[in-house]
Amino acid sequence: MSRLSTLKRLWRTNKREIFPAIYNYIVHLGVTNGLSDETYLKITYRIKIGNKLNLEKPETFNEKIQWLKIHDRNPIYTTMVDKVEVKKYISDKIGEKYIIPTLGVWEEFSQIDWEALPERFILKCSHDSGSVVICEDKKNFDITKAGKKLKKKLSKNAFYWGREWPYKDVKPRIIAEEYLSENANELKDYKFMCFNGKVKCSFVTSERFSESGLKVTFFDRDWNVMPFERHYPKSEKKIECPQKYDEMVRLAEILSEGIPFVRVDFYEVNGNIYFGELTFSPGCGFEEFTPQKWDSILGSWITLPVQKEAAKYM
């Protein structure tokens, strides 16, 4: 469904959502690219969260994520979000055994060597999120459809959507990786929320392709379901704790050491742990909490660096 079709549907069925949808459409067209980061974030935060963004004295999780976007700009963050370059970084930190094997890297979709790829594989872009293409059977793989999606993603700089500075200078490429699971669509990734180098909670995304839609379920350090939701509803199904949970926590804390906030993602496949990605701004810091008080609770877990120290990276 095109963005214009989505706007028309919202106008007919839910007029309260039409303004945020129109704003998303304007951002997609690049109209807001010339705004300063602070101006853009203040406007977008008001539209997405519904509150005024306090960058002078940020208190909530979402506010502090916006502050970090502007003030915490360590150059290594660009390597850490680059899905190609991060693999060496992770190997050096925790070991190569946690890396999903790479099958190929290309700057253009037309350069992909299809003959060299196995029957099943994963394609995605190096510089964004949401560009994953899954091939479960190369004989029946729709190359045209995959090309349309990946070419479009390659042409976009992910920085402008959420002003996530680490993505601004990542080189756009396509990477092919090994297909890890019997059903890649149902592969769970475990997302560890690391606050100043300590895992305080985690969450699991599930049921992405169900009729009821994506579910996001948060867990505390002891794998108890936490009493809040963030933008998406929690799952009503029981989600088992991964077998290697304690090791994942240990690895996440190694990778997050010295960082005010970062999310560290892992997969567990056949008893093996594989690194997924590092994310500094989950949901771009534009996803609401229910109950709202949990935005403040998680915010209290982030200790911001003093501006003088953060400014040295700018």
Contacts in CASP RR format, 6 or more apart in sequence:
PFRMAT RR
TARGET T0000
AUTHOR 0000-0000-0000
METHOD contacts of the structure
MODEL  1
MSRLSTLKRLWRTNKREIFPAIYNYIVHLGVTNGLSDETYLKITYRIKIG
NKLNLEKPETFNEKIQWLKIHDRNPIYTTMVDKVEVKKYISDKIGEKYII
PTLGVWEEFSQIDWEALPERFILKCSHDSGSVVICEDKKNFDITKAGKKL
KKKLSKNAFYWGREWPYKDVKPRIIAEEYLSENANELKDYKFMCFNGKVK
CSFVTSERFSESGLKVTFFDRDWNVMPFERHYPKSEKKIECPQKYDEMVR
LAEILSEGIPFVRVDFYEVNGNIYFGELTFSPGCGFEEFTPQKWDSILGS
WITLPVQKEAAKYM
1 9 0 8 1.000
3 24 0 8 1.000
3 25 0 8 1.000
3 28 0 8 1.000
4 25 0 8 1.000
6 21 0 8 1.000
7 18 0 8 1.000
7 21 0 8 1.000
7 22 0 8 1.000
7 25 0 8 1.000
10 17 0 8 1.000
10 18 0 8 1.000
10 21 0 8 1.000
11 18 0 8 1.000
19 47 0 8 1.000
20 47 0 8 1.000
20 48 0 8 1.000
23 44 0 8 1.000
23 47 0 8 1.000
26 32 0 8 1.000
27 44 0 8 1.000
27 160 0 8 1.000
27 161 0 8 1.000
30 160 0 8 1.000
32 40 0 8 1.000
32 43 0 8 1.000
32 160 0 8 1.000
33 160 0 8 1.000
35 43 0 8 1.000
37 69 0 8 1.000
37 70 0 8 1.000
37 163 0 8 1.000
37 165 0 8 1.000
38 55 0 8 1.000
38 70 0 8 1.000
40 162 0 8 1.000
40 163 0 8 1.000
41 53 0 8 1.000
41 55 0 8 1.000
41 66 0 8 1.000
41 69 0 8 1.000
41 70 0 8 1.000
41 162 0 8 1.000
41 163 0 8 1.000
42 52 0 8 1.000
42 53 0 8 1.000
42 55 0 8 1.000
44 162 0 8 1.000
44 286 0 8 1.000
45 51 0 8 1.000
45 52 0 8 1.000
45 53 0 8 1.000
45 62 0 8 1.000
45 66 0 8 1.000
45 286 0 8 1.000
46 52 0 8 1.000
46 53 0 8 1.000
48 286 0 8 1.000
48 287 0 8 1.000
48 288 0 8 1.000
49 62 0 8 1.000
49 286 0 8 1.000
49 288 0 8 1.000
53 63 0 8 1.000
53 66 0 8 1.000
54 63 0 8 1.000
55 63 0 8 1.000
55 66 0 8 1.000
55 67 0 8 1.000
55 70 0 8 1.000
58 64 0 8 1.000
58 66 0 8 1.000
58 67 0 8 1.000
58 304 0 8 1.000
59 296 0 8 1.000
59 299 0 8 1.000
59 300 0 8 1.000
60 295 0 8 1.000
60 296 0 8 1.000
60 298 0 8 1.000
60 299 0 8 1.000
61 285 0 8 1.000
61 289 0 8 1.000
61 295 0 8 1.000
61 296 0 8 1.000
61 298 0 8 1.000
61 299 0 8 1.000
61 301 0 8 1.000
61 302 0 8 1.000
62 285 0 8 1.000
62 286 0 8 1.000
62 287 0 8 1.000
62 288 0 8 1.000
62 289 0 8 1.000
62 295 0 8 1.000
63 299 0 8 1.000
64 260 0 8 1.000
64 261 0 8 1.000
64 299 0 8 1.000
64 302 0 8 1.000
64 304 0 8 1.000
65 261 0 8 1.000
65 280 0 8 1.000
65 281 0 8 1.000
65 282 0 8 1.000
65 284 0 8 1.000
65 285 0 8 1.000
66 285 0 8 1.000
67 304 0 8 1.000
68 260 0 8 1.000
68 261 0 8 1.000
68 280 0 8 1.000
68 281 0 8 1.000
68 302 0 8 1.000
68 304 0 8 1.000
69 162 0 8 1.000
69 163 0 8 1.000
69 164 0 8 1.000
69 165 0 8 1.000
69 280 0 8 1.000
69 281 0 8 1.000
70 165 0 8 1.000
71 304 0 8 1.000
71 305 0 8 1.000
71 307 0 8 1.000
71 310 0 8 1.000
71 311 0 8 1.000
71 314 0 8 1.000
72 260 0 8 1.000
72 305 0 8 1.000
72 310 0 8 1.000
72 313 0 8 1.000
73 165 0 8 1.000
73 310 0 8 1.000
73 313 0 8 1.000
73 314 0 8 1.000
74 313 0 8 1.000
75 313 0 8 1.000
76 89 0 8 1.000
77 165 0 8 1.000
77 166 0 8 1.000
77 280 0 8 1.000
78 166 0 8 1.000
78 167 0 8 1.000
78 168 0 8 1.000
78 169 0 8 1.000
78 170 0 8 1.000
79 85 0 8 1.000
79 86 0 8 1.000
79 89 0 8 1.000
80 86 0 8 1.000
80 89 0 8 1.000
80 166 0 8 1.000
80 262 0 8 1.000
80 278 0 8 1.000
81 164 0 8 1.000
81 166 0 8 1.000
81 167 0 8 1.000
81 170 0 8 1.000
81 277 0 8 1.000
81 278 0 8 1.000
81 279 0 8 1.000
81 280 0 8 1.000
82 126 0 8 1.000
82 127 0 8 1.000
82 170 0 8 1.000
82 171 0 8 1.000
83 124 0 8 1.000
83 125 0 8 1.000
83 126 0 8 1.000
83 127 0 8 1.000
83 175 0 8 1.000
83 277 0 8 1.000
84 102 0 8 1.000
84 105 0 8 1.000
84 126 0 8 1.000
84 171 0 8 1.000
84 173 0 8 1.000
84 175 0 8 1.000
85 126 0 8 1.000
86 277 0 8 1.000
86 278 0 8 1.000
87 99 0 8 1.000
87 102 0 8 1.000
90 98 0 8 1.000
90 99 0 8 1.000
90 255 0 8 1.000
90 275 0 8 1.000
91 98 0 8 1.000
91 99 0 8 1.000
93 254 0 8 1.000
93 255 0 8 1.000
94 251 0 8 1.000
94 254 0 8 1.000
94 255 0 8 1.000
94 275 0 8 1.000
97 272 0 8 1.000
98 251 0 8 1.000
98 266 0 8 1.000
98 273 0 8 1.000
98 274 0 8 1.000
98 275 0 8 1.000
99 274 0 8 1.000
99 275 0 8 1.000
100 177 0 8 1.000
100 178 0 8 1.000
100 180 0 8 1.000
100 267 0 8 1.000
100 274 0 8 1.000
100 275 0 8 1.000
100 276 0 8 1.000
101 177 0 8 1.000
101 178 0 8 1.000
102 175 0 8 1.000
102 176 0 8 1.000
102 177 0 8 1.000
103 116 0 8 1.000
103 117 0 8 1.000
103 118 0 8 1.000
103 121 0 8 1.000
103 176 0 8 1.000
103 177 0 8 1.000
103 178 0 8 1.000
104 113 0 8 1.000
104 116 0 8 1.000
104 175 0 8 1.000
104 176 0 8 1.000
105 126 0 8 1.000
105 173 0 8 1.000
105 174 0 8 1.000
105 175 0 8 1.000
105 176 0 8 1.000
106 112 0 8 1.000
106 173 0 8 1.000
106 174 0 8 1.000
107 171 0 8 1.000
107 172 0 8 1.000
107 173 0 8 1.000
107 174 0 8 1.000
108 154 0 8 1.000
108 174 0 8 1.000
109 146 0 8 1.000
109 147 0 8 1.000
109 150 0 8 1.000
109 151 0 8 1.000
109 154 0 8 1.000
109 174 0 8 1.000
112 123 0 8 1.000
112 174 0 8 1.000
112 176 0 8 1.000
114 138 0 8 1.000
114 143 0 8 1.000
117 135 0 8 1.000
117 138 0 8 1.000
117 176 0 8 1.000
118 138 0 8 1.000
118 178 0 8 1.000
118 179 0 8 1.000
119 137 0 8 1.000
119 138 0 8 1.000
119 139 0 8 1.000
120 135 0 8 1.000
120 136 0 8 1.000
120 137 0 8 1.000
120 138 0 8 1.000
120 179 0 8 1.000
120 184 0 8 1.000
121 135 0 8 1.000
121 138 0 8 1.000
121 176 0 8 1.000
121 177 0 8 1.000
121 178 0 8 1.000
121 179 0 8 1.000
122 132 0 8 1.000
122 133 0 8 1.000
122 134 0 8 1.000
122 135 0 8 1.000
122 176 0 8 1.000
122 177 0 8 1.000
122 178 0 8 1.000
122 179 0 8 1.000
122 184 0 8 1.000
123 132 0 8 1.000
123 133 0 8 1.000
123 134 0 8 1.000
123 135 0 8 1.000
123 146 0 8 1.000
123 150 0 8 1.000
123 174 0 8 1.000
123 175 0 8 1.000
123 176 0 8 1.000
124 130 0 8 1.000
124 131 0 8 1.000
124 132 0 8 1.000
124 133 0 8 1.000
124 174 0 8 1.000
124 175 0 8 1.000
124 177 0 8 1.000
125 131 0 8 1.000
125 150 0 8 1.000
125 153 0 8 1.000
125 154 0 8 1.000
125 172 0 8 1.000
125 173 0 8 1.000
125 174 0 8 1.000
125 175 0 8 1.000
126 170 0 8 1.000
126 171 0 8 1.000
126 172 0 8 1.000
126 173 0 8 1.000
126 174 0 8 1.000
126 175 0 8 1.000
127 157 0 8 1.000
127 158 0 8 1.000
127 167 0 8 1.000
127 170 0 8 1.000
127 171 0 8 1.000
127 172 0 8 1.000
127 173 0 8 1.000
128 153 0 8 1.000
128 156 0 8 1.000
128 158 0 8 1.000
128 167 0 8 1.000
129 158 0 8 1.000
129 277 0 8 1.000
129 279 0 8 1.000
130 153 0 8 1.000
131 149 0 8 1.000
131 150 0 8 1.000
131 153 0 8 1.000
133 146 0 8 1.000
133 149 0 8 1.000
133 150 0 8 1.000
134 179 0 8 1.000
134 184 0 8 1.000
134 185 0 8 1.000
135 141 0 8 1.000
135 146 0 8 1.000
135 179 0 8 1.000
136 179 0 8 1.000
136 184 0 8 1.000
150 174 0 8 1.000
153 172 0 8 1.000
154 172 0 8 1.000
154 173 0 8 1.000
154 174 0 8 1.000
155 172 0 8 1.000
157 167 0 8 1.000
157 168 0 8 1.000
158 164 0 8 1.000
158 167 0 8 1.000
158 170 0 8 1.000
159 165 0 8 1.000
159 167 0 8 1.000
159 168 0 8 1.000
161 284 0 8 1.000
162 281 0 8 1.000
162 284 0 8 1.000
162 286 0 8 1.000
163 284 0 8 1.000
164 280 0 8 1.000
164 281 0 8 1.000
164 284 0 8 1.000
166 280 0 8 1.000
180 187 0 8 1.000
180 267 0 8 1.000
180 269 0 8 1.000
180 274 0 8 1.000
181 187 0 8 1.000
181 267 0 8 1.000
181 269 0 8 1.000
185 208 0 8 1.000
185 209 0 8 1.000
187 267 0 8 1.000
187 269 0 8 1.000
188 204 0 8 1.000
188 205 0 8 1.000
188 206 0 8 1.000
188 239 0 8 1.000
188 242 0 8 1.000
188 267 0 8 1.000
188 268 0 8 1.000
189 204 0 8 1.000
189 205 0 8 1.000
189 265 0 8 1.000
189 266 0 8 1.000
189 267 0 8 1.000
189 276 0 8 1.000
190 202 0 8 1.000
190 204 0 8 1.000
190 242 0 8 1.000
190 245 0 8 1.000
190 248 0 8 1.000
190 265 0 8 1.000
190 266 0 8 1.000
190 267 0 8 1.000
190 268 0 8 1.000
191 202 0 8 1.000
191 203 0 8 1.000
191 204 0 8 1.000
191 205 0 8 1.000
191 263 0 8 1.000
191 264 0 8 1.000
191 265 0 8 1.000
191 279 0 8 1.000
191 282 0 8 1.000
192 199 0 8 1.000
192 202 0 8 1.000
192 248 0 8 1.000
192 249 0 8 1.000
192 252 0 8 1.000
192 263 0 8 1.000
192 264 0 8 1.000
192 265 0 8 1.000
192 266 0 8 1.000
193 199 0 8 1.000
193 200 0 8 1.000
193 201 0 8 1.000
193 202 0 8 1.000
193 203 0 8 1.000
193 261 0 8 1.000
193 263 0 8 1.000
193 282 0 8 1.000
193 298 0 8 1.000
194 200 0 8 1.000
194 252 0 8 1.000
194 253 0 8 1.000
194 255 0 8 1.000
194 256 0 8 1.000
194 259 0 8 1.000
194 261 0 8 1.000
194 262 0 8 1.000
194 263 0 8 1.000
194 264 0 8 1.000
195 260 0 8 1.000
195 261 0 8 1.000
195 298 0 8 1.000
195 301 0 8 1.000
195 302 0 8 1.000
195 303 0 8 1.000
196 258 0 8 1.000
196 259 0 8 1.000
196 260 0 8 1.000
196 261 0 8 1.000
196 301 0 8 1.000
196 302 0 8 1.000
196 303 0 8 1.000
197 253 0 8 1.000
197 256 0 8 1.000
197 257 0 8 1.000
197 258 0 8 1.000
197 259 0 8 1.000
198 253 0 8 1.000
198 256 0 8 1.000
199 221 0 8 1.000
199 249 0 8 1.000
199 252 0 8 1.000
199 253 0 8 1.000
199 256 0 8 1.000
200 220 0 8 1.000
200 221 0 8 1.000
200 298 0 8 1.000
200 301 0 8 1.000
201 218 0 8 1.000
201 219 0 8 1.000
201 220 0 8 1.000
201 221 0 8 1.000
201 226 0 8 1.000
201 298 0 8 1.000
202 218 0 8 1.000
202 219 0 8 1.000
203 216 0 8 1.000
203 217 0 8 1.000
203 218 0 8 1.000
203 219 0 8 1.000
203 230 0 8 1.000
204 216 0 8 1.000
204 217 0 8 1.000
204 219 0 8 1.000
204 235 0 8 1.000
204 239 0 8 1.000
205 214 0 8 1.000
205 215 0 8 1.000
205 216 0 8 1.000
205 232 0 8 1.000
206 214 0 8 1.000
206 215 0 8 1.000
206 217 0 8 1.000
206 235 0 8 1.000
206 237 0 8 1.000
206 239 0 8 1.000
207 213 0 8 1.000
207 214 0 8 1.000
207 215 0 8 1.000
207 235 0 8 1.000
207 237 0 8 1.000
208 214 0 8 1.000
214 232 0 8 1.000
215 232 0 8 1.000
215 233 0 8 1.000
215 234 0 8 1.000
215 235 0 8 1.000
216 229 0 8 1.000
216 230 0 8 1.000
216 231 0 8 1.000
216 232 0 8 1.000
216 233 0 8 1.000
216 234 0 8 1.000
216 235 0 8 1.000
217 225 0 8 1.000
217 234 0 8 1.000
217 235 0 8 1.000
217 239 0 8 1.000
218 225 0 8 1.000
218 226 0 8 1.000
218 228 0 8 1.000
218 229 0 8 1.000
218 230 0 8 1.000
218 234 0 8 1.000
219 225 0 8 1.000
219 226 0 8 1.000
219 239 0 8 1.000
219 241 0 8 1.000
220 226 0 8 1.000
221 249 0 8 1.000
223 241 0 8 1.000
223 245 0 8 1.000
225 234 0 8 1.000
226 294 0 8 1.000
227 291 0 8 1.000
227 294 0 8 1.000
228 289 0 8 1.000
228 290 0 8 1.000
228 291 0 8 1.000
228 294 0 8 1.000
229 289 0 8 1.000
229 290 0 8 1.000
230 287 0 8 1.000
230 288 0 8 1.000
230 289 0 8 1.000
230 290 0 8 1.000
230 294 0 8 1.000
231 283 0 8 1.000
231 287 0 8 1.000
231 288 0 8 1.000
242 248 0 8 1.000
242 268 0 8 1.000
243 268 0 8 1.000
243 271 0 8 1.000
244 268 0 8 1.000
244 271 0 8 1.000
244 273 0 8 1.000
247 273 0 8 1.000
248 266 0 8 1.000
248 268 0 8 1.000
248 273 0 8 1.000
251 264 0 8 1.000
251 266 0 8 1.000
251 273 0 8 1.000
252 264 0 8 1.000
252 266 0 8 1.000
255 262 0 8 1.000
255 264 0 8 1.000
255 278 0 8 1.000
256 262 0 8 1.000
256 264 0 8 1.000
259 280 0 8 1.000
260 302 0 8 1.000
260 303 0 8 1.000
260 304 0 8 1.000
260 305 0 8 1.000
261 280 0 8 1.000
261 302 0 8 1.000
262 278 0 8 1.000
262 279 0 8 1.000
262 280 0 8 1.000
263 278 0 8 1.000
263 279 0 8 1.000
263 280 0 8 1.000
263 282 0 8 1.000
264 278 0 8 1.000
265 275 0 8 1.000
265 276 0 8 1.000
265 277 0 8 1.000
265 278 0 8 1.000
265 279 0 8 1.000
266 273 0 8 1.000
266 274 0 8 1.000
266 275 0 8 1.000
266 276 0 8 1.000
267 273 0 8 1.000
267 274 0 8 1.000
267 276 0 8 1.000
268 274 0 8 1.000
288 295 0 8 1.000
289 295 0 8 1.000
289 298 0 8 1.000
304 310 0 8 1.000
END
